[in-house]
């Protein structure tokens, strides 16, 4: 596979920066696995998950260890969250939901939550810290279905929130497990689509009460917000579009500079449908989707198309990052400033 090296001049934090970005595709041994769950603990410890019962981990940002559990083969682990090299949580998407936790680095897993209720389809989870987290499913009876944990995922309880009703057809997307995002100590965002309006649900008290914000993201069937990320407590980016109209960039990205209270379109868009977006502490953004990889250095206002390699999910640290996709495909990102 080809190695992609891109030189980009940019303005970052009001200072001139010249960056070399290297994207190196890597093929795992699991050619039938579609990888969508991806989480970075730090620059060395990364976890990934996908279909067919596959979970992967690196502890040196280079060599990947694979944990294959036959009992998980029917499950599609679209989201993963890790606390360190030993503790991680995986969440299945699809009809019904299972959440499993490992405390021994992925060798064994304990079922910590299961829901077979009709209509349940979990899309993602996120954590504010090592104890407190939240997960969400598509709506049941016109209301987003939310659960929380206060003990690092050992147990989960249903939240009965004060939350606006969903619109006809409105739901969430599980393309990368990132349509839900926790920020700071108590704030959480959920992006939606599929209805007459693509919206952001916003809570400042860990999901107890919510407000909802209309956005200019593309709306309608299969359209909407597929992923959210925040650079800080004010500046955030949401991406998506329509995966059935994947060549069309219309309404595939929106940005906020007031903590999600309002959203606007950027000056120029990433290329095509986007399934994931991520940011590092330097403010660099990477988005990936059906046409390849895009990068932004100015809080999502301007995007540059840097690769036609297709991936489902991405994570960034200050100096490196990873992407994962179909057929066990992975890629390593290296920044040099």
Residue frames as qw, qx, qy, qz and C-alpha x, y, z in Angstrom:
[[0.000, 0.886, 0.463, 0.000, 0.00, 0.00, 0.00],
 [0.405, 0.597, -0.019, 0.692, 1.16, 3.51, -0.73],
 [0.405, -0.498, -0.375, 0.669, 2.50, 5.93, 1.84],
 [0.150, 0.844, 0.331, 0.394, 1.05, 9.41, 1.56],
 [0.468, -0.345, -0.199, 0.789, 3.20, 12.40, 2.52],
 [0.116, 0.848, 0.389, 0.341, 1.63, 15.84, 2.46],
 [0.373, -0.116, -0.210, 0.896, 3.28, 19.21, 3.10],
 [0.075, -0.807, -0.522, -0.268, 0.84, 21.89, 4.22],
 [0.210, 0.146, -0.244, 0.935, 1.47, 25.52, 5.10],
 [0.334, -0.678, -0.617, -0.218, -1.14, 26.82, 7.53],
 [0.108, -0.531, 0.279, -0.792, -2.04, 29.34, 10.17],
 [0.671, -0.371, -0.641, 0.051, -2.40, 27.72, 13.59],
 [0.502, -0.705, -0.335, 0.371, -3.11, 29.67, 16.78],
 [0.125, 0.990, -0.002, -0.064, -2.09, 32.87, 14.92],
 [0.315, -0.683, 0.574, 0.322, 1.42, 31.59, 14.21],
 [0.651, 0.529, -0.430, -0.334, 2.85, 30.28, 10.96],
 [0.662, -0.294, 0.686, -0.062, 3.30, 26.52, 11.00],
 [0.565, 0.450, -0.575, -0.385, 4.60, 24.22, 8.25],
 [0.721, -0.224, 0.589, -0.287, 3.55, 20.63, 8.80],
 [0.360, 0.290, -0.825, -0.327, 4.52, 17.36, 7.20],
 [0.760, -0.070, 0.394, -0.512, 1.79, 14.75, 7.49],
 [0.212, 0.280, -0.904, -0.245, 2.50, 11.12, 6.72],
 [0.802, -0.004, 0.255, -0.540, -0.41, 8.69, 6.30],
 [0.125, 0.373, -0.906, -0.156, 0.77, 5.09, 6.08],
 [0.841, -0.063, -0.148, -0.517, -1.88, 2.43, 5.26],
 [0.117, -0.328, 0.918, -0.189, -1.54, -0.88, 7.11],
 [0.726, -0.078, -0.482, -0.485, -3.43, -4.14, 6.50],
 [0.528, -0.371, 0.642, -0.413, -4.44, -6.17, 9.54],
 [0.023, -0.122, 0.981, 0.149, -4.89, -9.94, 9.40],
 [0.305, 0.436, 0.773, -0.347, -8.67, -9.68, 9.67],
 [0.057, 0.006, 0.537, 0.842, -9.69, -9.02, 6.07],
 [0.212, -0.515, -0.745, -0.367, -13.41, -9.57, 6.72],
 [0.311, -0.598, -0.525, 0.519, -13.60, -7.17, 9.66],
 [0.107, 0.750, 0.213, 0.617, -15.10, -3.71, 9.28],
 [0.458, -0.265, -0.451, 0.718, -13.48, -1.52, 11.94],
 [0.073, -0.766, -0.305, -0.561, -15.49, 1.42, 13.30],
 [0.590, -0.800, -0.107, 0.038, -14.69, 1.66, 17.01],
 [0.639, 0.368, -0.223, 0.638, -11.48, 3.59, 17.73],
 [0.424, -0.898, -0.073, -0.092, -10.17, 5.25, 20.90],
 [0.548, 0.471, -0.394, 0.568, -6.85, 6.80, 21.90],
 [0.646, -0.662, -0.289, 0.244, -5.81, 6.72, 25.57],
 [0.250, -0.821, 0.250, 0.448, -2.58, 8.55, 24.74],
 [0.388, 0.719, -0.452, -0.360, 0.02, 8.67, 21.98],
 [0.051, 0.368, -0.927, -0.061, 0.99, 5.03, 22.55],
 [0.234, 0.183, 0.922, -0.247, -2.16, 3.22, 23.71],
 [0.469, 0.165, -0.282, -0.821, -4.89, 2.88, 21.07],
 [0.427, 0.153, 0.870, -0.193, -7.86, 0.49, 21.03],
 [0.395, 0.194, -0.450, -0.777, -10.04, -0.50, 18.04],
 [0.458, 0.156, 0.830, -0.276, -13.11, -2.70, 17.50],
 [0.374, 0.247, -0.472, -0.759, -15.35, -3.92, 14.72],
 [0.859, 0.045, -0.134, -0.492, -17.40, -6.73, 13.30],
 [0.835, 0.196, -0.514, 0.004, -16.88, -10.45, 13.84],
 [0.811, -0.565, -0.122, 0.091, -15.83, -10.23, 17.47],
 [0.703, 0.270, -0.136, 0.644, -12.53, -8.48, 16.77],
 [0.294, -0.955, 0.001, 0.048, -10.87, -6.09, 19.26],
 [0.744, 0.351, -0.151, 0.547, -7.35, -4.72, 18.73],
 [0.409, -0.905, 0.009, 0.118, -4.87, -2.80, 20.87],
 [0.662, 0.446, -0.257, 0.545, -1.44, -1.23, 20.56],
 [0.575, -0.767, -0.149, 0.245, 0.64, -0.16, 23.54],
 [0.518, -0.406, 0.255, 0.708, 3.54, 1.33, 21.57],
 [0.371, 0.743, 0.000, -0.557, 1.71, 3.06, 18.68],
 [0.229, 0.533, -0.708, -0.403, 3.13, 0.46, 16.31],
 [0.205, 0.068, -0.972, -0.090, 2.51, -3.21, 17.09],
 [0.634, -0.180, -0.031, -0.751, -1.12, -4.33, 17.30],
 [0.098, -0.036, 0.969, -0.225, -2.38, -7.20, 19.44],
 [0.528, -0.118, -0.435, -0.720, -5.65, -8.80, 18.33],
 [0.299, 0.004, 0.826, -0.478, -8.26, -10.35, 20.61],
 [0.486, -0.027, -0.593, -0.641, -10.72, -12.58, 18.78],
 [0.345, -0.001, 0.771, -0.536, -13.65, -13.89, 20.79],
 [0.084, -0.171, -0.875, -0.445, -15.90, -16.38, 18.92],
 [0.031, -0.588, -0.755, 0.289, -18.88, -15.59, 21.17],
 [0.052, 0.655, 0.093, -0.748, -18.74, -12.01, 19.86],
 [0.297, 0.020, 0.702, 0.647, -18.76, -13.03, 16.18],
 [0.122, 0.668, 0.687, 0.257, -22.42, -12.01, 15.55],
 [0.192, -0.862, -0.286, 0.372, -21.86, -8.59, 17.15],
 [0.462, 0.633, 0.107, 0.612, -20.80, -5.34, 15.53],
 [0.493, -0.617, -0.260, 0.556, -18.77, -3.33, 18.05],
 [0.348, 0.770, 0.243, 0.477, -19.20, 0.15, 16.61],
 [0.113, -0.872, 0.206, -0.430, -17.83, 1.98, 19.63],
 [0.803, -0.161, -0.405, 0.407, -15.02, 1.44, 22.11],
 [0.160, -0.892, 0.188, -0.378, -13.81, 3.49, 25.08],
 [0.813, -0.016, -0.428, 0.395, -10.61, 2.75, 26.99],
 [0.427, -0.903, 0.015, -0.048, -9.22, 4.05, 30.27],
 [0.266, -0.721, 0.623, 0.145, -5.73, 2.55, 30.04],
 [0.317, 0.392, -0.816, -0.285, -3.93, -0.48, 28.59],
 [0.011, 0.031, 0.976, -0.216, -5.99, -2.86, 30.76],
 [0.252, 0.495, 0.680, -0.478, -9.51, -1.43, 30.99],
 [0.146, 0.088, -0.472, -0.865, -11.81, -0.86, 28.02],
 [0.493, 0.378, 0.613, -0.488, -15.50, -1.00, 27.13],
 [0.002, -0.007, 0.730, 0.684, -17.04, -2.16, 23.84],
 [0.469, 0.371, 0.426, -0.679, -20.60, -1.42, 22.67],
 [0.297, 0.199, 0.839, 0.410, -22.52, -3.30, 19.99],
 [0.367, 0.285, -0.068, -0.883, -24.80, -1.58, 17.50],
 [0.311, -0.068, -0.845, -0.429, -27.76, -3.13, 15.71],
 [0.664, -0.447, -0.327, -0.502, -30.98, -4.63, 17.00],
 [0.824, -0.528, -0.168, 0.116, -30.46, -4.91, 20.74],
 [0.173, 0.831, -0.404, 0.342, -27.31, -3.87, 22.55],
 [0.878, -0.345, -0.198, 0.267, -24.52, -5.47, 24.53],
 [0.065, 0.878, -0.372, 0.292, -21.82, -3.60, 26.45],
 [0.930, -0.165, -0.214, 0.248, -18.80, -5.56, 27.66],
 [0.131, -0.921, 0.336, -0.144, -15.85, -4.50, 29.81],
 [0.869, 0.128, -0.345, 0.331, -12.33, -5.88, 30.14],
 [0.416, -0.886, 0.199, -0.058, -9.99, -5.34, 33.08],
 [0.752, -0.367, 0.459, 0.299, -7.15, -7.55, 31.90],
 [0.112, -0.524, 0.520, 0.665, -6.12, -5.89, 28.66],
 [0.592, 0.353, -0.347, -0.636, -8.68, -7.56, 26.41],
 [0.125, 0.189, -0.974, -0.028, -8.14, -11.20, 27.30],
 [0.087, -0.439, -0.889, 0.097, -11.52, -11.63, 29.01],
 [0.183, -0.256, -0.156, -0.936, -14.71, -9.58, 28.87],
 [0.044, 0.342, 0.817, -0.462, -17.66, -9.23, 31.23],
 [0.077, -0.575, -0.589, -0.563, -21.18, -8.41, 30.04],
 [0.144, -0.197, -0.468, 0.849, -22.13, -5.25, 31.94],
 [0.413, 0.390, 0.217, -0.794, -25.26, -4.19, 30.05],
 [0.110, 0.146, 0.882, 0.434, -27.76, -5.86, 27.72],
 [0.403, 0.403, 0.300, -0.765, -30.95, -4.52, 26.17],
 [0.176, 0.140, 0.879, 0.419, -33.15, -6.51, 23.78],
 [0.288, 0.587, 0.467, -0.595, -36.10, -4.12, 23.90],
 [0.519, 0.570, 0.556, 0.311, -37.87, -3.71, 20.56],
 [0.229, 0.942, 0.140, 0.201, -36.58, -0.69, 18.66],
 [0.506, -0.771, 0.251, 0.295, -33.30, -0.41, 20.58],
 [0.774, 0.474, 0.026, 0.420, -30.33, 0.52, 18.38],
 [0.474, -0.775, 0.041, 0.416, -27.38, 1.99, 20.28],
 [0.555, 0.802, 0.017, 0.221, -25.25, 4.45, 18.33],
 [0.470, 0.525, -0.383, 0.597, -22.45, 5.54, 20.65],
 [0.645, -0.694, -0.268, 0.177, -21.10, 6.28, 24.09],
 [0.383, 0.610, -0.285, 0.632, -18.67, 8.72, 25.68],
 [0.646, -0.507, -0.431, 0.374, -17.22, 9.58, 29.09],
 [0.070, -0.962, 0.068, -0.256, -16.50, 12.78, 31.01],
 [0.175, -0.694, 0.665, -0.214, -13.89, 11.04, 33.18],
 [0.246, 0.242, -0.938, -0.010, -12.89, 7.53, 34.23],
 [0.165, 0.192, 0.855, -0.453, -16.13, 6.99, 36.14],
 [0.389, 0.561, 0.429, -0.592, -18.97, 8.94, 34.54],
 [0.067, -0.110, 0.712, 0.690, -20.26, 8.17, 31.07],
 [0.573, 0.413, 0.315, -0.634, -23.35, 8.13, 28.89],
 [0.186, -0.003, 0.857, 0.480, -24.62, 6.04, 25.95],
 [0.480, 0.376, 0.168, -0.775, -27.54, 6.58, 23.62],
 [0.376, 0.240, 0.866, 0.228, -29.88, 4.66, 21.35],
 [0.110, -0.272, -0.518, -0.804, -32.21, 5.71, 18.59],
 [0.397, -0.185, 0.242, -0.866, -35.53, 7.07, 19.87],
 [0.148, -0.316, -0.937, 0.032, -38.16, 4.95, 21.57],
 [0.071, -0.785, -0.609, 0.087, -41.59, 6.62, 21.54],
 [0.242, 0.861, 0.114, 0.433, -40.13, 9.84, 20.11],
 [0.393, -0.879, 0.253, -0.089, -37.49, 10.17, 22.82],
 [0.467, 0.569, -0.651, 0.186, -33.77, 9.43, 22.67],
 [0.905, -0.382, -0.187, -0.029, -32.99, 6.41, 24.85],
 [0.186, 0.741, -0.488, 0.421, -30.16, 7.25, 27.27],
 [0.872, -0.401, -0.250, 0.130, -28.22, 5.24, 29.85],
 [0.029, 0.858, -0.392, 0.331, -25.48, 6.35, 32.24],
 [0.846, -0.145, -0.406, 0.315, -22.70, 4.87, 34.32],
 [0.240, -0.909, 0.200, -0.276, -21.11, 6.32, 37.45],
 [0.729, -0.517, 0.445, 0.055, -18.61, 3.53, 38.09],
 [0.069, -0.568, 0.700, 0.426, -16.51, 3.33, 34.94],
 [0.593, 0.235, -0.563, -0.525, -18.94, 1.15, 33.03],
 [0.026, -0.086, 0.961, -0.262, -19.34, -1.55, 35.66],
 [0.179, 0.534, 0.799, -0.212, -23.10, -0.87, 35.78],
 [0.017, -0.144, -0.366, -0.919, -25.50, 1.16, 33.64],
 [0.138, 0.517, 0.703, -0.469, -28.85, 2.75, 34.46],
 [0.208, 0.626, 0.561, 0.500, -31.52, 4.29, 32.25],
 [0.081, -0.164, -0.179, 0.967, -31.81, 8.07, 32.41],
 [0.107, 0.724, 0.677, 0.072, -35.30, 9.56, 32.46],
 [0.311, -0.124, 0.012, 0.942, -34.44, 13.02, 31.19],
 [0.270, 0.785, 0.309, -0.464, -36.30, 16.21, 30.47],
 [0.318, -0.216, 0.624, 0.680, -35.69, 16.09, 26.72],
 [0.487, 0.418, -0.109, -0.759, -37.47, 17.44, 23.62],
 [0.833, 0.254, 0.474, -0.131, -39.30, 14.93, 21.45],
 [0.335, -0.216, 0.662, 0.635, -37.63, 13.73, 18.28],
 [0.480, 0.428, -0.171, -0.746, -39.06, 14.58, 14.86],
 [0.914, 0.267, 0.228, -0.204, -40.56, 12.09, 12.44],
 [0.847, 0.470, -0.135, 0.207, -37.72, 9.97, 11.06],
 [0.025, 0.838, -0.444, 0.317, -35.13, 11.59, 13.34],
 [0.952, -0.275, -0.042, 0.126, -32.50, 9.27, 14.77],
 [0.276, -0.805, 0.479, 0.217, -28.76, 9.00, 15.33],
 [0.787, 0.505, -0.352, -0.043, -26.03, 7.34, 13.27],
 [0.803, -0.497, 0.318, 0.085, -23.58, 4.67, 14.41],
 [0.726, 0.652, -0.188, 0.108, -21.02, 5.11, 11.64],
 [0.511, 0.449, -0.517, 0.519, -18.12, 5.62, 14.06],
 [0.576, -0.501, -0.570, 0.304, -19.64, 5.78, 17.54],
 [0.351, -0.148, -0.153, 0.912, -18.97, 9.52, 17.61],
 [0.136, -0.582, -0.426, -0.679, -22.39, 11.13, 17.16],
 [0.563, -0.796, -0.218, -0.056, -22.28, 11.66, 20.94],
 [0.534, 0.409, -0.327, 0.664, -19.57, 13.78, 22.57],
 [0.550, -0.751, -0.294, 0.217, -18.86, 14.61, 26.23],
 [0.385, 0.605, -0.136, 0.683, -17.05, 17.90, 26.87],
 [0.135, -0.565, 0.381, -0.719, -15.65, 19.24, 30.13],
 [0.134, -0.128, 0.837, -0.514, -17.19, 18.07, 33.38],
 [0.385, 0.332, 0.719, -0.473, -20.91, 17.87, 32.53],
 [0.474, 0.538, -0.133, -0.685, -21.67, 18.89, 28.92],
 [0.475, 0.040, 0.847, 0.236, -22.77, 16.39, 26.28],
 [0.413, 0.449, -0.253, -0.751, -23.81, 16.75, 22.64],
 [0.562, 0.182, 0.804, 0.073, -25.79, 14.35, 20.44],
 [0.210, 0.356, -0.418, -0.809, -26.08, 14.86, 16.69],
 [0.587, 0.324, 0.704, -0.233, -29.10, 13.59, 14.77],
 [0.180, 0.279, -0.550, -0.766, -30.42, 13.23, 11.24],
 [0.061, 0.205, 0.965, 0.155, -32.89, 11.31, 9.14],
 [0.105, 0.698, 0.645, -0.293, -35.74, 13.77, 9.67],
 [0.293, 0.864, 0.307, 0.271, -36.89, 17.11, 8.34],
 [0.042, -0.927, 0.273, -0.255, -34.19, 18.84, 10.40],
 [0.773, 0.085, -0.458, 0.431, -30.71, 17.73, 11.47],
 [0.373, -0.851, 0.020, -0.370, -30.26, 18.84, 15.06],
 [0.417, 0.281, -0.677, 0.537, -27.91, 18.89, 18.03],
 [0.661, -0.663, -0.317, -0.153, -29.24, 17.87, 21.44],
 [0.316, 0.507, -0.441, 0.670, -27.30, 19.64, 24.20],
 [0.690, -0.651, -0.313, -0.045, -27.15, 19.00, 27.95],
 [0.152, 0.708, -0.432, 0.537, -25.11, 20.84, 30.58],
 [0.528, -0.476, 0.512, -0.482, -25.90, 18.47, 33.48],
 [0.128, -0.264, 0.954, 0.051, -24.81, 15.03, 32.26],
 [0.221, -0.137, -0.849, -0.459, -28.00, 14.26, 30.42],
 [0.035, 0.392, 0.767, -0.507, -30.62, 15.14, 33.01],
 [0.339, 0.785, 0.351, -0.383, -32.16, 17.97, 30.98],
 [0.517, 0.088, 0.544, 0.656, -31.72, 18.92, 27.34],
 [0.346, 0.717, 0.053, -0.603, -32.24, 21.63, 24.77],
 [0.702, 0.261, 0.565, 0.347, -32.19, 21.07, 21.02],
 [0.007, -0.671, 0.229, 0.705, -30.61, 23.25, 18.34],
 [0.760, 0.600, 0.247, -0.035, -31.52, 23.31, 14.64],
 [0.430, -0.501, 0.472, 0.584, -28.52, 23.21, 12.32],
 [0.509, 0.654, -0.233, -0.509, -27.80, 23.85, 8.62],
 [0.277, -0.264, 0.903, 0.195, -26.54, 20.28, 8.16],
 [0.418, 0.049, -0.671, -0.611, -28.14, 18.37, 5.29],
 [0.522, -0.018, 0.633, -0.571, -31.42, 16.72, 6.34],
 [0.777, 0.250, -0.268, -0.512, -33.72, 13.97, 5.11],
 [0.990, -0.088, 0.084, -0.073, -33.46, 10.20, 4.83],
 [0.894, 0.047, -0.013, 0.445, -29.89, 8.92, 5.48],
 [0.331, 0.637, -0.094, 0.689, -28.72, 12.53, 5.93],
 [0.500, -0.843, -0.097, -0.173, -27.52, 14.39, 8.98],
 [0.131, -0.792, 0.549, -0.233, -24.83, 14.54, 11.64],
 [0.920, 0.067, -0.384, 0.030, -22.69, 11.41, 11.77],
 [0.731, -0.140, -0.340, 0.574, -19.93, 12.62, 14.10],
 [0.172, -0.958, -0.027, -0.227, -19.05, 15.44, 16.52],
 [0.729, -0.104, -0.286, 0.613, -15.83, 16.67, 18.06],
 [0.165, -0.981, -0.079, -0.064, -14.75, 19.68, 20.10],
 [0.556, 0.494, -0.330, 0.582, -11.38, 21.44, 20.13],
 [0.109, 0.070, -0.573, 0.809, -12.27, 23.17, 23.41],
 [0.108, 0.453, 0.775, -0.427, -15.45, 24.06, 25.29],
 [0.301, 0.634, 0.104, -0.704, -16.47, 26.62, 22.65],
 [0.374, 0.553, -0.512, -0.541, -15.21, 25.42, 19.27],
 [0.629, 0.013, 0.772, -0.090, -16.69, 22.29, 17.76],
 [0.318, 0.333, -0.615, -0.640, -17.24, 20.57, 14.42],
 [0.709, 0.162, 0.626, -0.280, -19.90, 18.16, 13.20],
 [0.172, 0.362, -0.697, -0.594, -19.66, 16.18, 9.96],
 [0.580, 0.243, 0.745, -0.222, -21.87, 13.86, 7.97],
 [0.278, 0.298, -0.520, -0.751, -23.93, 14.37, 4.84],
 [0.868, 0.146, 0.135, -0.455, -25.67, 11.46, 3.14],
 [0.427, -0.381, 0.797, 0.194, -23.96, 8.08, 2.86],
 [0.646, 0.425, 0.633, 0.046, -26.31, 7.08, 0.01],
 [0.433, 0.880, 0.091, 0.175, -25.23, 10.20, -1.90],
 [0.744, -0.500, 0.037, 0.443, -21.62, 9.94, -0.83],
 [0.561, 0.262, 0.219, 0.754, -20.07, 12.02, -3.63],
 [0.054, -0.802, -0.270, -0.530, -22.12, 15.06, -2.68],
 [0.404, 0.009, -0.479, 0.780, -20.54, 17.43, -0.13],
 [0.275, -0.553, -0.209, -0.759, -23.71, 19.46, 0.33],
 [0.612, -0.601, 0.080, -0.508, -24.37, 20.08, 4.04],
 [0.883, -0.007, -0.439, 0.166, -21.65, 17.69, 5.20],
 [0.546, -0.062, -0.417, 0.724, -20.00, 19.95, 7.80],
 [0.219, -0.875, -0.191, -0.388, -21.03, 22.57, 10.36],
 [0.504, 0.127, -0.474, 0.711, -19.06, 24.44, 13.01],
 [0.398, -0.851, -0.319, -0.124, -19.76, 26.22, 16.30],
 [0.408, 0.377, -0.372, 0.744, -17.80, 28.82, 18.25],
 [0.362, -0.460, 0.235, -0.776, -20.24, 29.28, 21.14],
 [0.250, -0.174, 0.874, -0.379, -20.33, 25.84, 22.69],
 [0.034, 0.230, 0.947, 0.222, -22.99, 24.42, 20.39],
 [0.209, 0.549, 0.501, -0.636, -25.66, 27.07, 20.95],
 [0.569, 0.719, 0.012, -0.399, -25.52, 27.94, 17.25],
 [0.682, -0.083, 0.606, 0.401, -24.03, 26.23, 14.18],
 [0.402, 0.785, -0.124, -0.455, -22.98, 27.52, 10.77],
 [0.905, 0.371, 0.097, 0.185, -21.49, 26.19, 7.55],
 [0.567, -0.487, 0.250, 0.615, -17.72, 26.58, 7.10],
 [0.186, 0.702, -0.294, -0.621, -16.09, 28.60, 4.31],
 [0.580, 0.357, -0.625, -0.382, -15.36, 25.43, 2.36],
 [0.891, -0.208, 0.173, -0.364, -16.33, 21.83, 2.89],
 [0.407, -0.346, 0.832, 0.150, -14.53, 18.51, 3.18],
 [0.375, 0.262, -0.658, -0.598, -14.94, 16.26, 0.16],
 [0.557, -0.107, -0.762, -0.312, -17.99, 13.98, 0.11],
 [0.759, -0.539, -0.230, -0.285, -19.82, 12.14, 2.87],
 [0.156, 0.528, -0.664, 0.506, -17.94, 12.11, 6.21],
 [0.761, -0.349, -0.533, -0.119, -18.34, 9.37, 8.84],
 [0.697, -0.536, -0.263, 0.397, -15.97, 10.69, 11.52],
 [0.231, 0.811, -0.158, 0.514, -14.13, 13.80, 12.68],
 [0.759, -0.486, -0.246, 0.355, -11.52, 14.21, 15.40],
 [0.124, 0.913, -0.171, 0.347, -9.32, 16.98, 16.84],
 [0.728, -0.101, -0.417, 0.534, -6.10, 17.14, 18.81],
 [0.380, -0.752, -0.291, 0.452, -5.00, 19.66, 21.43],
 [0.320, -0.235, 0.281, 0.874, -3.17, 21.71, 18.81],
 [0.413, 0.556, 0.191, -0.696, -6.49, 22.33, 17.06],
 [0.177, 0.275, -0.769, -0.549, -5.80, 20.16, 14.03],
 [0.736, 0.185, 0.398, -0.515, -8.89, 18.38, 12.67],
 [0.033, 0.179, -0.890, -0.418, -9.05, 15.24, 10.55],
 [0.718, 0.225, 0.304, -0.584, -12.26, 14.00, 8.91],
 [0.089, -0.197, 0.911, 0.352, -12.67, 10.76, 6.99],
 [0.657, 0.346, 0.355, -0.567, -15.36, 9.33, 4.77],
 [0.832, 0.344, 0.435, -0.025, -16.33, 7.74, 1.50],
 [0.600, 0.781, -0.048, 0.167, -13.96, 9.80, -0.66],
 [0.669, 0.307, -0.357, 0.575, -10.93, 9.93, 1.61],
 [0.535, -0.500, -0.370, 0.571, -9.27, 12.09, 4.26],
 [0.128, 0.825, 0.135, 0.533, -9.61, 15.85, 4.85],
 [0.559, -0.270, -0.385, 0.683, -7.70, 18.15, 7.22],
 [0.043, -0.894, -0.192, -0.404, -8.40, 21.55, 8.79],
 [0.536, 0.006, -0.389, 0.749, -6.09, 23.84, 10.76],
 [0.061, -0.197, 0.096, -0.974, -8.56, 26.66, 11.47],
 [0.333, 0.127, 0.667, -0.654, -11.31, 25.11, 13.62],
 [0.428, 0.378, 0.820, 0.034, -13.08, 23.61, 10.63],
 [0.286, 0.746, 0.080, -0.597, -13.53, 26.80, 8.60],
 [0.516, 0.648, -0.452, -0.330, -11.40, 25.54, 5.71],
 [0.872, -0.142, 0.468, -0.017, -10.69, 21.96, 4.67],
 [0.259, 0.634, -0.641, -0.345, -7.99, 20.43, 2.49],
 [0.976, 0.111, 0.030, -0.184, -8.42, 17.08, 0.78],
 [0.151, -0.737, 0.656, 0.064, -5.24, 15.07, 1.42],
 [0.135, -0.220, 0.959, 0.119, -5.93, 11.45, 0.49],
 [0.666, 0.034, -0.370, -0.647, -8.36, 9.24, -1.42],
 [0.301, 0.032, -0.932, 0.199, -7.85, 6.35, 1.03],
 [0.564, -0.449, -0.289, -0.630, -11.24, 5.43, 2.57],
 [0.260, 0.008, -0.820, 0.510, -11.71, 4.92, 6.32],
 [0.391, -0.640, -0.621, -0.227, -14.61, 4.79, 8.78],
 [0.527, -0.832, -0.161, 0.063, -13.08, 6.29, 11.94],
 [0.524, 0.528, -0.277, 0.609, -10.14, 8.42, 13.04],
 [0.570, -0.778, -0.167, 0.205, -8.38, 9.57, 16.23],
 [0.445, 0.701, -0.205, 0.518, -5.67, 12.18, 16.72],
 [0.626, -0.610, -0.159, 0.459, -3.02, 12.96, 19.29],
 [0.032, -0.910, 0.134, 0.391, -0.66, 15.92, 19.08],
 [0.083, -0.614, 0.674, 0.403, 1.98, 14.04, 17.11],
 [0.045, 0.076, -0.942, -0.323, 0.17, 11.06, 15.63],
 [0.652, 0.127, 0.253, -0.703, -3.15, 9.40, 14.95],
 [0.243, 0.000, 0.953, 0.183, -4.88, 6.37, 13.45],
 [0.607, 0.192, -0.158, -0.755, -7.64, 5.56, 10.99],
 [0.341, 0.001, 0.940, -0.026, -9.59, 2.30, 10.60],
 [0.525, 0.293, -0.228, -0.766, -11.96, 1.03, 7.93],
 [0.924, 0.150, 0.020, -0.352, -13.37, -1.86, 5.97],
 [0.917, 0.290, -0.255, 0.099, -11.65, -5.21, 5.44],
 [0.805, -0.432, -0.080, 0.399, -9.30, -4.76, 8.38],
 [0.495, 0.581, 0.025, 0.645, -7.76, -1.65, 6.84],
 [0.467, -0.787, -0.178, 0.363, -5.85, 0.72, 9.13],
 [0.511, 0.644, -0.049, 0.568, -3.53, 3.70, 8.71],
 [0.568, -0.522, -0.243, 0.588, -1.05, 5.53, 10.90],
 [0.195, 0.919, 0.108, 0.326, -0.79, 9.34, 10.88],
 [0.646, -0.321, -0.138, 0.678, 2.44, 11.13, 11.82],
 [0.109, 0.981, 0.108, 0.122, 2.76, 14.92, 12.19],
 [0.662, -0.145, -0.046, 0.734, 6.10, 16.73, 11.98],
 [0.009, 0.964, 0.248, -0.092, 6.10, 20.45, 12.73]]
